[in-house]
């Protein structure tokens, strides 16, 4: 969950998908993520459609970390997202490599589309990012994480994380801006 997100993040959002299903909030949250990396919207929508992944049914929780730059973004999704199902639904097998003992994938759904990097944090957890570096920072046990960063622990410690939505930031104005977009 949120504990594995990179400490480089400026804003973190947690969503209990089942609690927000059917609300306009969920579509606004997804739009906010794609506003950070707009070139990923079509490829990810196509990937979800092709893999027949449905929010609520297959995705139960989302944790999203935003950095300063447009491609500093990572999404951790928990639910029915097994590696075999995800990888096999792609028409052409994605490029994969082993990085520090962990298989990572790079997919480009069609010629000219943006790359999507992904890996698995366990049998039910998908980690997705527009950049390899943010994907690796999330998977690298040696990289600084929210859970091990004293500033982030204090910030997240003040947030009720059992609700439908929670958000935290190290910069209050940034959080207000991102939450108001939702």
HELIX and SHEET records of a PDB file:
HELIX    1   1 UNK A    2  UNK A    4  5                                   3    
HELIX    2   2 UNK A   17  UNK A   20  1                                   4    
HELIX    3   3 UNK A   24  UNK A   36  1                                  13    
HELIX    4   4 UNK A   38  UNK A   40  5                                   3    
HELIX    5   5 UNK A   41  UNK A   51  1                                  11    
HELIX    6   6 UNK A   83  UNK A   88  1                                   6    
HELIX    7   7 UNK A  132  UNK A  139  1                                   8    
HELIX    8   8 UNK A  146  UNK A  148  5                                   3    
HELIX    9   9 UNK A  150  UNK A  157  1                                   8    
HELIX   10  10 UNK A  172  UNK A  181  1                                  10    
SHEET    1   A 8 UNK A  95  UNK A  99  0                                        
SHEET    2   A 8 UNK A 102  UNK A 107 -1                                        
SHEET    3   A 8 UNK A 116  UNK A 122 -1                                        
SHEET    4   A 8 UNK A 125  UNK A 129 -1                                        
SHEET    5   A 8 UNK A  73  UNK A  79 -1                                        
SHEET    6   A 8 UNK A  59  UNK A  66 -1                                        
SHEET    7   A 8 UNK A  11  UNK A  16 -1                                        
SHEET    8   A 8 UNK A 165  UNK A 169 -1                                        
END                                                                             
